[in-house]
Amino acid sequence: MTEGFYKVQEVLENYRTAVYEKDVEKFLSLYAPEVHIFDAWENWECNGISSWKENVVGWFNGLREDGVLLNVAFNDLVIEENSNLAFVHCAVTFAAHQEESGEKLRQITNRFTYGLKKVNETWAIVHEHSSLPIDIGTGKGIFNLK
């Protein structure tokens, strides 16, 4: 890790800025090498930081190619922590804006759960689960409940 995160809230703030900046290394610094992720997009599951890096590089490159800045907002945030473990759940809104004009293009909200552990006095995400509720009638994800 290149940076120390002494509060769980610092991890989330760095998540927000790394996504906005499309900074792969800053984003990956939030995660433990053995991270296990259940994702709502494309890959069902990632085991380990190298697998996750492939997804992140593709995500950020797509944003660059489309000329999009992505604003991240954590809503209904709940953080439970003890000295070595933390559990976070929230709704995360991703709002895409045109980089040049600032025009809002689209927005989605996913449900997220994070499990973090403290290693050498810094927090790291060891598990992440994102999901969308599904409309039973159509089988399609519901992107904007809030």
Secondary structure, 3 states (H helix, E strand, C coil): CCCCCCCHHHHHHHHHHHHHHCCHHHHHCCEEEEEEEECCCCCCEEECHHHHHHHHHHHHHHHHHHCEEEEEEEEEEEEEECCCEEEEEEEEEEEEEECCCCCEEEEEEEEEEEEEEEECCEEEEEEEEEECCECCCCCCECCCCC
